[in-house]
């Protein structure tokens, strides 16, 4: 009789463990996969210009941030800069800016072919970026709310 009780107890424990693991997976699977930027980036309202060395340091430190890559004198650049500045002011955010010369010295230049662009970096890794040549990405360049929607797919704003 004791063997049957031990066996039954083992079966019950196995079922409970399986159900617990399944329930934990279900909760994790439905969780918000978005991430936060570095805390200090929620306390500003600007595009803070940095150089390639500063960018590399952020990557090596595995920081999470948004970088706005731009050209100093490009008519197409104005909408993204204006849009990012407007969102920074509306939401109290800080983005990092890289002008084209500094951008060319970074590994981002091998991924992003056309400027202006915005890139989302999570723990030192490129998540995604706006493609200046993509018709699908054009709306995100034009208004702060559209740019916020694009960022909000990955970032908790």
C-alpha positions in Angstrom: 0.0 0.0 0.0 2.8 2.4 0.8 4.3 2.0 -2.6 1.0 2.9 -4.2 0.8 6.1 -2.0 4.4 7.0 -2.9 3.7 6.5 -6.6 0.5 8.5 -6.4 2.3 11.3 -4.5 5.0 11.3 -7.2 2.4 11.5 -9.9 0.6 14.4 -8.2 3.9 16.3 -7.7 4.9 15.8 -11.3 1.5 17.1 -12.5 1.7 20.1 -10.2 5.3 20.9 -11.3 4.2 20.6 -15.0 1.2 22.9 -14.5 3.3 25.4 -12.6 5.9 25.5 -15.4 3.2 25.9 -18.0 1.6 28.6 -16.1 4.9 30.5 -15.6 5.6 30.2 -19.3 2.1 31.5 -20.1 2.6 34.6 -17.9 6.1 35.2 -19.3 4.9 34.8 -22.9 2.2 37.4 -22.4 4.4 39.9 -20.6 5.5 43.2 -22.0 8.7 42.7 -24.0 9.4 46.4 -24.0 12.4 47.7 -22.1 13.4 50.9 -20.4 16.2 53.3 -21.4 18.8 54.3 -18.9 17.1 56.1 -16.0 19.0 59.4 -16.7 17.5 59.5 -20.2 14.0 60.0 -18.7 15.1 63.2 -17.0 16.0 65.5 -19.9 14.3 66.9 -22.9 17.0 67.2 -25.6 19.1 65.6 -28.3 22.5 65.5 -26.6 25.3 65.4 -29.2 28.0 62.8 -28.6 31.0 61.6 -30.5 31.9 58.2 -31.8 34.1 57.5 -28.7 31.2 58.3 -26.4 28.9 56.1 -28.5 31.4 53.2 -28.3 31.7 53.7 -24.5 27.9 53.4 -24.2 28.0 50.2 -26.3 30.8 48.7 -24.2 28.8 49.5 -21.0 25.8 47.8 -22.5 23.6 50.8 -22.1 20.0 51.2 -23.5 19.4 54.4 -25.4 18.1 56.0 -28.7 20.6 57.6 -31.1 19.6 60.1 -33.7 22.1 59.9 -36.6 21.9 63.1 -38.7 23.7 65.2 -41.3 24.4 68.8 -40.3 23.2 70.4 -43.6 20.6 68.1 -45.2 17.1 69.3 -46.0 15.7 65.8 -45.4 17.3 65.7 -41.9 15.1 68.6 -40.6 11.9 66.6 -40.1 13.6 63.8 -38.0 15.5 66.3 -35.8 12.5 68.5 -35.3 10.3 65.4 -34.6 12.8 63.9 -32.1 13.3 67.3 -30.4 9.5 67.7 -30.1 9.1 64.3 -28.6 12.0 64.8 -26.2 10.4 68.0 -24.9 6.9 66.5 -24.7 8.0 63.3 -22.9 11.0 64.6 -21.0 13.4 62.3 -22.8 17.0 62.6 -23.8 18.2 61.1 -27.1 21.9 60.9 -28.2 22.8 62.6 -31.5 25.6 61.6 -33.8 26.4 63.9 -36.7 27.3 62.2 -40.0 31.1 62.5 -39.4 31.0 60.8 -36.0 28.4 58.3 -37.2 30.7 57.1 -39.9 33.2 56.1 -37.3 30.8 53.8 -35.5 29.7 50.2 -36.2 26.2 51.6 -36.9 27.5 52.9 -40.2 27.7 49.2 -41.4 24.1 48.6 -40.6 22.4 51.9 -41.4 23.1 53.1 -45.0 21.1 56.4 -45.2 20.7 59.3 -42.9 18.9 60.7 -41.1 18.0 57.7 -38.9 17.1 56.8 -35.4 18.4 53.7 -33.8 17.2 51.8 -30.7 20.0 50.3 -28.7 19.2 47.8 -26.0 22.1 46.8 -23.6 24.6 47.7 -26.3 22.9 45.9 -29.1 21.1 47.4 -32.1 17.4 46.5 -31.9 16.1 48.3 -35.0 16.4 51.6 -36.8 14.4 53.9 -39.1 15.4 53.4 -42.7 15.4 56.7 -44.6 14.9 54.9 -47.8 11.8 52.9 -46.7 8.4 54.2 -47.6 7.1 52.3 -44.5 9.2 54.4 -42.2 8.5 57.8 -43.6 5.5 58.5 -41.3 7.7 58.0 -38.2 9.9 60.9 -39.3 7.0 63.4 -39.6 5.3 63.8 -36.2 6.3 63.4 -32.6 3.3 61.1 -32.0 4.2 58.8 -34.9 7.9 58.7 -33.7 6.6 57.9 -30.2 4.5 55.0 -31.6 7.6 53.7 -33.4 9.7 53.9 -30.2 7.0 52.5 -28.0 7.0 49.2 -29.9 10.3 48.4 -28.1 10.7 51.0 -25.3 8.7 51.8 -22.2 8.3 55.6 -22.5 
